[in-house]
């Protein structure tokens, strides 16, 4: 029996034919110097070791490392040139949904035969597991199994081990003591699992028991940079050891319900859990699912921002509540412990939001295929970028006023030339 994947061999409505024609026509545009892959791109992260490289998660079950040449370089004068895929990470047969990467200075990864100090790439999958690879060799490493539904998002955290004679506390000679690395995963099964990355042991399985609605599938996570135990580029600039005295890391989750929830993990990993609404930490800020979260650290704790993207068509900026009133409000425009400072109406299912601090931009993207650039100070819409011809699934800031977008249309596009002040 013969089989076919040709859409012309199947019945199609006039609407679907018109949509296919529209996308085919739009796909010929070269906005953002597109790099074309062979499968849908579902997630993207920056390569922390290379200012001009990204990792992408694809629907064919592969993760890839792409090197992005500057659009002003000689080898990028032809817009149709394909970016170099330097590494391909294989193994899964189901789509990959998100990525995380260990710090380059993380503990060596040891197997029965070899030891490597290369960073480890982690990918969550529709197959309910998390895969990992050595970034340099693409060799598969450990696999994490424990969720009962799609794994949707990941966080990688390095936590300080208690000081001992062999592990002195922070000092000028030893700015980063030995750490214990953990992986945090969120799933469509409405649970969060905290894993030991060496043993793959489940340290904690967390489920929400609070909030105005039951927590559904977890879609996104973000760590509060003020609580990170080690200085990072995203840590508050006036704190050498932001959060080190608190003894715990705080992270937030978004899910297929309107609520944003706050969680903690102690540095010794012995305790973890949800911060309850009584502590001013949980509440509904959108009308429906929240698809993305990102933090912008401030010079002071009260100056930080948390940005959200929702299926209700809005991206919102939340800032720490400054009121000293003991009265807790529960309107849709307030979340416990946070106030909505800015609401940007992108329209139709916002999938991603990111902040370009160097340029002073907020960037949003989603199902309507548009990438929209907003003035961070005024909230005004500055540019609508229409290069993608299907849903945009991810955004990442590369530094130097460069933002990369990826989508279901199998393309990666760079937005740096369109975000220059002279081109507004």
N, C-alpha and C positions, 0 to 999 in steps of 0.2 A: 504494500500500500504506500503510495507516494504521500509526502507531506509538504507543506509550504508555509513560509512565513511572509509571503508577499501579501500586503493588505488589499491589493487589487483582486485577489482570489477569494475575498470574503465580502459579505454584504456590509455596506456602510451607509449610514444615513447621510442626507445632504449636509447636515451640520458638521458631521465628522469629516466629510470630504472638504468642506470649506475651511475647517480648522487645519487640516493637513496641508492644504494649499497655502494658507497664511503662514504657517510655520516654515514651510519649505522656502517661501519667498524671503522671510525675515532671516533665515539661517545664513543667507549669503552676506549679511553685514559683517564688517570687520571691526566694529567698535570694541575698544579695549584689547586689541591685538590678540584674538582668541587662540587658545591652545585646545585642539580638538582631541578628545580621548575616544575610546571605543565603547565605553559604557557610561551609564549615568553616574554623576558625582554626587554623593550624599552628604559628605562632610569634608572639612578642610581645617588644617592647623599649620602654623608656621614651623619651619625647621629652626629650632633655637640655636643651632650651630652654624647656620648659613643665612645671611641676610637676603639671599636671592633664591630661596628654595622653600617648597611647601610639601606637605604630605596630604594625600587625598584618599578618601574611602569610597569605593566604587560598588555599584550594584552587582557586578559580576563576581564579587567575593574577593577581589584583590585590593591591596593598598599600594599606592605608588608614591615615589618621591620625584617631584618635578623641579627642575632648575629653571628659573624664570630669568631670562636675560633682560637687561634694561631695554625699553622700547627705543632708546636713543642709540643703542649699540648698532654697529654695522650689520650684524647678523640678524637684526630684528627689523630691517627696513622693509622686508616682504611680510605683510601682515599674515599671510597664510602659513608661515613657517611653524612647524610643530615644536613645542618645547621639549627638551630632552628629558626622558624618563630614565633617571640614573639607577633606580632600584625598583623592583616589583616584588611584593610580598604576597605569597600564595599559600593556599591551604583551605580556607573556607569555600564552600560551594553556595552559600547564601549571601545576600547583600550585607555589606558592612555599613554601620550606622554612625559611628563616631570614632575618634582617635584620641590617644594621649601618648605622651612620650616622657621617658624618665629624664632626669637631669644628667648632663654629661659626666658629672662628678659623683653619680650614684654608686652604690656598692657593686662590685663585680658580680656578673652573672655566671654561675658555675653549673656545669652539667657533669655527667659521669666521665666525659672525655676532655672537655675544654673549659677554659675560663676566658671571659671577654669583659672588657671595660667599656665597650661601646654602649651608647644609650639603647634602651629597649623601646620598641614601638608596640603599643597596645591598640587593639581594634575590637569594638563590640559588634555583635552580629545578630542577624535574624535567627540563627540556629540556637539562641539562648545562651551562648557562651562568649568568652572573651579570649581572643587569640593574641599571641605576642611573638615578636621576631627580633633578632639582632639587627640593628639598623645598618651595620656595615656589611654583613655577610648575607642578609635576608634569610638566615637560617631560622626555622620555627623554634620557639622556646616553649614556655609553659602555656597551658590552656586552663582557663578558670571556668568551672562548671558549678552551677548552683541555682541560677534563675530558672523560672518556669515559663517565661515568655521572652519576647524579643528584648535584648539589651540595647538601650537607646542612648546612653551618655556615660562618660567616664571623667574621673578626676584622678590625677597622680599627685600624691603628697609626700613630702619628706619631713619626718618628725624627729626631734632630737632625742637621743638616748640619755638617760640620767647620767650625770657626771660620776666618774669613778677614777681610781688611780691610773687606769689605762686610758680613760676618756676624760681629760680635764674639761672644765667649763669653758665657755666662750672667752677668748682672749685675743689680743692683737696677733699673737703668734699662731693661734688656732681659731680663726674666725668662724669656721664651720665644723663643729664637732661631728663625731660619727652619728649617722642618722639611721632611723628605721623607715623604710619606704613602704607605703601602702597605696593600694588602688581602691577607688570608690566607684561603684557602678550603680546606675539607675535603670530600671526595667519597666516594661509594659505590665509586669506582674504587680506593680504598685509597691515594690520593695527597693531598698537600698542595701547593698552588701559592701562591707569594708573587708578587703582582702590583704593578707600578707603576700607581698609580691615574690618572696623567695620560696615559701612553702605552698602557696595557693590556698592556704587555710582561710576559711571564713572567720574573721574576727568578730564581726557583728552583722546581724540582719535586722534592719530597721524598717518599721512601718509606722505611718502616722495614725494616731488615735485622737487627734484634735482637729480643730478647724470647723468652719461653717458647713463644709461638705467633705465627704470621704475622699481621701487622696486616690487618684487614679494613676494611670501609667506615668512614670517619671520621664520627662522629655529633655531636661537640661539641668545642669548644675554649675555653680560658680563659687569659688572660695573667696571669703572676705580677705583682701590682701593685708588689712591691718592686723590680722590674727596669724599671719604666716610666721613661723619661728625663725626663718632665715631670710636675710635681705635678698630681694629679687628686684628686677627692673620695675615691677608693678607695686613694690612696697611703698608705703608713705615715705616721702623724701626726707622727712625730718626725724625718722626713727631708725636707729641702727639695728635694733632687735625688735621690730614691731610684733607685738603679741607674745613675746617670749616670756613675759612675766605672768601671763594668764594661764599657762599650762594647758591650753587647748586651742584647737583650730575650729573656726566657724565656717560653715558653708551653707548655701541656699539651694533649694531645688524648685523647679517649675514642673508642672504636670498637666495632664489632660483635664484639668479643672481650673477654676479661676484663682486658686490660692498659690502663694509663694510661701514656702516653709523654711524654717531655720533649724539647723542641726549643729551638733558639736561633736568633736572627737578629741579625747585627751591625748597629750603628747606620748604618754606611755601606752596608749591604745587600749587601756583596760576598760574605759567607759566611753560610751557614745550614746546619743539619743537626740530626740527632738526638743527644741526649746518651746515651751508651751505658750499658748496665747496670753496667759497671766503675766508672762515676762515680756509681753509686747513684741512678739516675734512672728506671728502667723496671721494671715488674713487674705481677703480677696482684693485684688487691685485691678483685675480685668473682668470682662463679662464672660469669658470662656477660656479655652486652653492657652497656656503660656508656653511658647516654643523656644525661647532663648533668654539667657541672662548674661550680663557682663558687668564687671565692676570697673570703676574709675577711681583710683585712690586720690586722696586729697592731701594737702600739706598738713592738715589736722584731721582727727577722727571724724569730726562733724562735717567736714567738707567733702567726704567721699560721696560717690554716686553709684546707684545700681540701675542699669538700664534693662528693660524688659521688652519682649516682642510677643505679640499675641495674635491668635486667630480672629480676634474681634476687630482687626484692622489697625490697631494702635501700637505704637512704641512709647514707653513711658520712662521718665527719669524719676527715680525715688531717692529721696535724701533723708538722712536721719532726722527724726522728729525732735524739734528743739523745745517744744512745749513742756512745761513742768506740771501741767495739769494731770491729776490722777484719773480723769475721766477718759475711758477708752472709746473712741469712735469706731463705728463698724460700717461706714458707708463704702460704696464701691470705689470711691476715690482715695481711700486710705487703707494702708496696711499697717498692722501693729508694729510700732517702732519706727515707721517710715511714713513720710508724706510724699504725695505726688507733686513734683516740682514742675514738670513739663510733660505734655501729651502731644505726640506727633501722629497725625492721622495719615498713615501711609495708604490704607485701604486694602481690603481683601487679603486676609491671612498673611500676616507678617511672619516669615520664617526665621529671620536673622537680624541682629542689630550689632553694630560695633562702633567704637569711638576712636577717631583719629585725633589724638590730643595735639599733635604737632600742627595740624591744619585747622583745628577748631571745628571739626565736622562730626556730625552724627550720620551714620550710614545705615539705611534699612533696606530690606529686600524680602521678596516673598513670591506668592503664587501668581501675582499679576505680571511677572517677568521683569519688572522694573527694579532698578537700584536707585534709591533716592538719597540725595545728599542734603543735609540740613545744617543750618548755622547753629552751632552749639550754644552761642550766647543769646540769640534772639528766638530760636525755634523756627525760623523761617525756612521754607523750602528753597534751595538754591539751584539744584540741578536734578533732572530726571534722566537717568541713563538707560536706554532701551536696547542694549545689545543682545541680551539673552532672549531666546525664543521658546523657552519653557520655564517652569518654576525654578527660582533661585533658592538653593538649599543652604548656602553657607557664605560667610564673609570672614575675612581675617585681615588685620592691620599688619603690614610688613615693616613699618617704620619708614621714616623719611617721607611721610605723606603719601604712602602707597597703600591702597586697599585692593585686595583680590577677592573676586566673587566666583562661585562655582554653581552648577545647576544640573537639573535633569536633562538639559540639552547637550550634556557631555562636554561642555566647554568650561575653561577657566579664562577669566578676563581680568586685565589690570586696569585700574581706574586712576592711576597717578596722573596721567596727562590731562585728564578731564577735571581734576580737582585742584589744579594750579590756580592761584589767584588771578593770573592773567587771562585764564580761559573762562572765567565765570560769566 
